[in-house]
């Protein structure tokens, strides 16, 4: 938590409006210390709550004894059945550009040990008994649609993390401590940015990091082949190439 409180983003990205900062997190990162640190930094967070996270609402605080005001988020959502579901239609990601219907319940409440938040319970409309996602955000201006849409956008972050782990060795970082980890993180992110800048000679159809790496490797191989052909076409080039091969083999 001390690392979060000491984090100076302006040193990396320049001046910015802290109110425009948004931190996404899955339920595995639902932690009151993290959320408090984010709020203290002036950043907004949107976090999927674990099923045992305790919440309450202003109405519940007025009608329930103090010892029973806090309850698990799943229980809280079930007890708010009198609040009707609102259905919204969202576009899905992909080539087909399909749409899906999502049911949501939205209310203002409090997250224990953190403070005031906007609570959103969301589920697929065609799966009434399926998995529900409970979200908590500390931006009072955020609507239910914005919260659900923002949470779905975090999937692009998940795909990015998967890509840099597979292609840039991000999962092999073995250091401990925030400061030690930050250096390889910066190098990996810089490498990712460079690979997505479409190096000269690559087709604009190349999109993923893996495809870019393979295209670059093929380009380097073709350059080496052209260099060899150039040597062969020179006077005495074949003999010079044989001599270079012998020296290389002797060094091995």
N, C-alpha and C positions, 0 to 999 in steps of 0.2 A: 504494500500500500504506500510505503514511503517513496517507492520508485514512481508510482503514478502521481503522487503529490509534487514530486520534484521534476516531473517531465516538462520540458520546455519545448513545445511544438514550434514556437516562433523561430527558434534556432534552426529548424529544419525546413519549414514551409513559409516563413515570413509572417508578417502581421495578419491576423485573422480575427473575426468576431467570434468570441467564445460561445455566444448563443447559437451560432450556426454549427457548432460541433455536435456530432451524433455518434455515439458508441453503440454498436450492435453486440449482442452476446446471446449465446445459447443457454439453456437451462443448466448446463454443466458449469457455467461461470456465474450462476446466480449466487452472489455473495454480498452480504450487507456491507462489509468493509470496502469492497470494490465499488459498490454503488454509492456509498457515502463519499469516497474519495473522488469519484467522477463528479458528483454534485458539488463538492467543495471547489473543484477546478472550474466550475461554471459551465460544464459540458452537459448536454442532454444525453440520456441513455434510453435505449429500448431493449429490454431484456425479457427473454422467455423465462417464466418463473418455474421453479421446481414444484412438484405437486404438494410438497409439505411446507411451502413458504407461507407464512402467516400474514394475513391482510385484514383490513376492516374498512368500513365506510362511515361517513358522517351519520347517516340514518341508523346504522347498526349501533354506533356509539351512543345514540340517544335512546334506543329502545332495548338495549341489552345490558345486563349487569357488567361491571368493569372486568370481572374475572372471566367473562365469556365473550368479550368483544372481539378478540382475535381468533381467527380460524384459518384452516388451510385453504389455499386458493381454490382447490377443487370443490370443497364444501361451500365456499363463498359463492361460486358460480352456480351450484345447484340450488342454493337458497334464494337466488335471484331469478328463479324461473318466472316469477310474476312479471319481470321485465321482459318484454317480448324480444324475439330475435329480429334483427334487421339484416336483410339480405342484400349483398352487393355483388356485382359481377366484375371480375378481374380478368385481365388478359394474361394468358400463360406465355412463358418464354418458349421459343422454338420456332421452327420453320412454318408450322401450320397455323400459328397465331390463333389458337383456340381460346375459349373463355371458360371460366369456371365460376360457380356460384359459391359464395362463402357467407355463412351466418355468423353474426357477431352480436355480442352484448358489451356495452360500454358504460362505465360508471367511474366517477371520481372516488378515490379512496386513499388509504394510507398503507404503506409497506413498513412492516415492523422494523424498528431500529434505523429506518431511512427517512421516512416522511411522506409528504403528499405525492401521489402519483395518479396517473390515469390508467385504469385497469380495463383490459380488453380480453374477452374470451371469444375465440374464433374456432370454427369447425367447417368442414366441407358440407354443403347443403345436402348432397346426395349420399352422405354417410352420417346419418343422425346419431348412430351409436359408435362412431369411429373416434379416432384420437382428436382431442381438443388441445389447443394451444392457448396458454394464458400469458398475456403480455403486460408489462408494466413500463411506463415511460414517465419521465419527470418534466415533460414539456406540456404545460396546461393548455397550450394552443392546439395541440395535435388532435385531429379527429380520428375516429375509429378506422376510417378508410386509409388515412395516412399511416397509421400505426401498422395495419396489416400489410399495406403495400411496402412500407419501409422494411418490415421484417422479412418479407419475401425477397427483397433486394439483397439481403445478406447471403443468399445462395451464390451470387456471383463471387463473393468473398471466399466462400468455401471452395468453389471451383479454382479460384486463383491459388489458394493455399495448396490444393491437391496438385496443381500443375507445377508449382515451384518445388514441391517435395519430390515429384517424380523426375523432373528434368534438371533442376539446379542444385540438388543435394541439400535442400533445406532441412530434411528430416535427419541428416547426419550431424547436425550441430550438437556437440557433446559438452559444451561449456555450461557453467552454472552461474547464476546471478544475473540480474537484469543488465548491468553494464557490459558483462562479457557476451551476452547473447545479442545485444543491440548491434555490435559490429558486423557479424555475419548476416544479420537481418538486413542491414543497409546494403551490403554487397550483393546479396541475392536480389533485393528489390531493384537495385541499379542495373543488374544484369538482365532482369526481366524487362525493364523499361527499354534498354538498348535493343533487346531482341524483338520488341514490339514496334520499334521505330522503322521497320522494313529496311534493312541494310541494302545498299546499292546492288543491283543485279538480281534481287529476288522478285518473284512474281507477287503482285498485290493480292493474289488469292491465298497466299500463305498467311495463316492467321495464328495458329497455336505455337507455343514455344517449341514443342517437339518437332513440328513441321519445319520451323525456322532453323533449328539446329541441324536437321537432316539436310535441308537445302544448302546451308552454309558448308557442311562437311562435303557434300557433293561438289559444290563450287570450288572448294580448296583442292579436292582431288582432281577436278578438271584442270585447274591452274597448274598443278604439278605435271599432269599429262602433257599440257601444252608446252611447259618448260622442257620436258624430256624430248618432245618432238622437235622443238627449236634447236636443242643441242645436236640431235641426230642429223639435221639438215645442214649444219655447219661443216666446214672442211675439217676432217679429222674428228668430228663430233662423236661418232660411234666409239672410237678408241678412248677418247676422254671419258665417256660415260662408263666404259668398262673399267677404266682405272679408278674412277670414283667409287664404283661398286666394290672393287677389290679392297680399297682402303676402308670402306664402311664395314665389310665383312671381317677384315683384319682387326678392326677396333672392337668388334663383338667378341 
